[in-house]
């Protein structure tokens, strides 16, 4: 029998008061985000027929943060030490289907210890590339986010991982390691090969009152089992084998001026398996630049946007994408807002990146070397 996430959440919520009463020093919070939107996208390209068409539809990812529900807990163990956990499930509001491959807690599932030393955690977690981009990626993993240029960015999670996070005054540091980093996609633990399907990453950052900088380095390793590790969502040209690596490193920073925040991101990628679109090879290296700005126009209105550039270094033909985004949000309250967002993707060469990363599935893409426009409106509520 399959239990729907809503019924599970209701059942858990009903026992939270009993849990709090039985464990006086333990705090457990049920939280979540429910959002959906309707999107228009033009020039959707059908590779088999060569035809282009427009589409109006519900999308999978809407405003800054995608839909989820979760449990967050903490217990005071004394002497500045506490136990903590997070169990977080992602879902598509329009369909009710669980995301992250149908996992119950596909976004996060970890338990750890916190203290003056920082946090040490174990389970399914975000890597340090995600942590390193967090302050500078002002638009977040929305339908017109950086995933349109590199879909690994919002999917930087690891199974079977150990992470450390520390913050000392303005300095922050993190490290992560996983063996068997993606169980559902053919890259789980290989008990006969210690090095297959590994992942590791590090992050270093500094945050002052009105500015901050960060750097991160992330490495994914493949496997020879089953013909290689599934690597599709990263725009890879082939499965990633054991002796091959997919590497990202970033350097980024931000500055604040009263109600205005501006950031700049540089992201470099080298994938030994190569990158490709349906049109041909995009080589094994890319550079991405992203200039972001967010402005609190009033207590109820936030406007933001980005200008982004992606260049493939060793493509068979010169290939690049310019990506422009503008968004406005109106806050009914601290928990509920509506938004409108518009994006324009200008591809050259073999680049076939879509203006919408909030819609996924077979048959949804832009034509190589051509432009695409997306406009989305929606509603988001936090609880």
VENHU-V430118 format. One record per backbone hydrogen bond with DSSP energy under -1.0 kcal/mol. NH is the residue of the N-H (numbers start at 0). CO is the residue of the C=O. E is the energy in kcal/mol with one decimal. If there is no record, write none. Layout:
[[NH;CO;E] [NH;CO;E]]
This chain:
[[7;3;-2.1] [8;4;-2.8] [9;5;-2.2] [10;6;-2.2] [11;7;-2.6] [12;8;-2.7] [13;9;-1.7] [18;14;-2.4] [19;15;-2.6] [20;16;-2.0] [21;17;-2.4] [22;18;-2.0] [25;22;-1.9] [26;73;-2.8] [28;71;-3.1] [30;69;-2.3] [32;67;-2.5] [33;380;-3.0] [35;378;-2.0] [37;376;-2.6] [38;56;-3.3] [39;374;-3.1] [40;54;-2.4] [41;372;-2.0] [43;52;-3.2] [44;364;-3.1] [45;50;-2.8] [49;45;-2.6] [52;43;-1.8] [54;40;-2.6] [56;38;-2.2] [58;36;-1.5] [59;357;-3.8] [60;357;-1.0] [67;32;-2.4] [68;88;-2.1] [69;30;-2.6] [70;86;-2.7] [71;28;-2.3] [72;84;-2.3] [73;26;-2.0] [74;82;-2.6] [75;24;-1.3] [76;80;-2.6] [80;77;-1.7] [81;113;-2.4] [82;74;-2.3] [83;111;-2.4] [84;72;-2.0] [85;109;-2.1] [86;70;-2.5] [87;107;-3.1] [88;68;-3.3] [90;66;-1.3] [91;96;-2.6] [95;91;-3.5] [98;89;-2.3] [102;99;-1.0] [106;87;-1.5] [107;87;-1.5] [108;123;-2.4] [109;85;-2.4] [110;121;-2.0] [111;83;-2.9] [112;119;-2.4] [113;81;-3.0] [114;117;-2.3] [117;114;-1.6] [118;164;-3.0] [119;112;-2.5] [120;162;-2.3] [121;110;-2.2] [122;160;-2.3] [123;108;-2.4] [124;157;-1.8] [126;155;-2.4] [130;126;-1.3] [131;127;-2.3] [132;128;-1.5] [136;132;-2.4] [137;135;-1.7] [141;139;-1.7] [142;61;-2.4] [144;141;-1.8] [147;144;-1.8] [148;145;-1.9] [149;145;-1.9] [152;149;-1.7] [154;151;-1.4] [156;154;-2.1] [157;124;-2.7] [158;180;-2.3] [160;122;-2.3] [161;176;-2.7] [162;120;-2.2] [163;174;-2.8] [164;118;-2.3] [165;172;-2.8] [167;170;-3.1] [170;167;-2.0] [171;204;-2.8] [172;165;-2.6] [173;202;-2.3] [174;163;-2.0] [175;200;-2.4] [176;161;-2.2] [177;198;-2.7] [178;159;-1.4] [179;196;-2.1] [180;196;-1.7] [181;186;-2.2] [184;181;-1.0] [186;181;-2.0] [192;189;-1.6] [196;221;-2.7] [198;177;-2.0] [199;218;-2.0] [200;175;-1.9] [201;216;-2.1] [202;173;-2.4] [203;214;-2.6] [204;171;-2.8] [205;212;-2.7] [206;169;-2.2] [207;210;-3.2] [211;253;-2.0] [212;205;-2.3] [213;251;-2.5] [214;203;-2.5] [215;249;-1.8] [216;201;-2.2] [217;247;-3.1] [218;199;-2.6] [219;245;-2.0] [220;197;-2.7] [221;240;-1.3] [221;243;-1.4] [222;239;-1.8] [226;223;-1.3] [227;224;-1.5] [228;239;-2.8] [229;184;-1.4] [233;230;-1.3] [234;231;-2.3] [235;230;-1.1] [236;273;-3.1] [239;228;-2.0] [243;240;-1.8] [245;219;-2.3] [246;269;-3.1] [247;217;-2.4] [248;267;-2.1] [249;215;-2.4] [250;265;-1.8] [251;213;-2.5] [252;263;-1.9] [253;211;-2.5] [254;261;-2.4] [255;209;-3.1] [256;259;-3.5] [259;256;-2.6] [260;293;-2.5] [261;254;-2.5] [262;291;-2.3] [263;252;-2.3] [264;289;-2.5] [265;250;-1.8] [266;287;-2.6] [267;248;-2.9] [268;285;-2.3] [269;246;-2.2] [270;283;-2.4] [271;244;-2.7] [273;270;-1.8] [274;282;-3.0] [275;234;-1.5] [276;279;-2.0] [281;274;-3.2] [285;268;-2.0] [286;310;-2.2] [287;266;-2.2] [288;308;-2.7] [289;264;-2.2] [290;306;-2.8] [291;262;-2.5] [292;304;-2.1] [293;260;-2.5] [294;302;-3.2] [295;258;-2.3] [296;294;-1.2] [297;300;-1.6] [301;328;-2.2] [302;294;-2.5] [303;326;-2.4] [304;292;-2.1] [305;324;-1.9] [306;290;-2.2] [307;322;-2.7] [308;288;-2.7] [309;320;-2.7] [310;286;-2.7] [311;318;-2.2] [312;284;-1.8] [315;280;-1.9] [319;347;-1.1] [320;309;-2.5] [321;345;-2.2] [322;307;-2.7] [323;343;-2.5] [324;305;-2.5] [325;341;-2.4] [326;303;-2.8] [327;339;-2.4] [328;301;-2.8] [329;337;-2.5] [330;299;-3.1] [331;335;-1.8] [332;335;-1.7] [336;379;-2.3] [337;329;-2.1] [338;377;-2.0] [339;327;-2.2] [340;375;-2.8] [341;325;-2.9] [342;373;-2.8] [343;323;-2.3] [344;371;-3.1] [345;321;-3.0] [347;319;-2.4] [350;347;-1.6] [356;142;-2.7] [357;142;-1.0] [363;360;-1.6] [368;350;-2.6] [369;366;-2.1] [371;344;-2.1] [373;342;-2.5] [374;39;-2.3] [375;340;-3.0] [376;37;-2.1] [377;338;-1.9] [378;35;-2.1] [379;336;-2.7] [380;33;-2.6] [381;334;-2.6] [382;31;-2.8]]
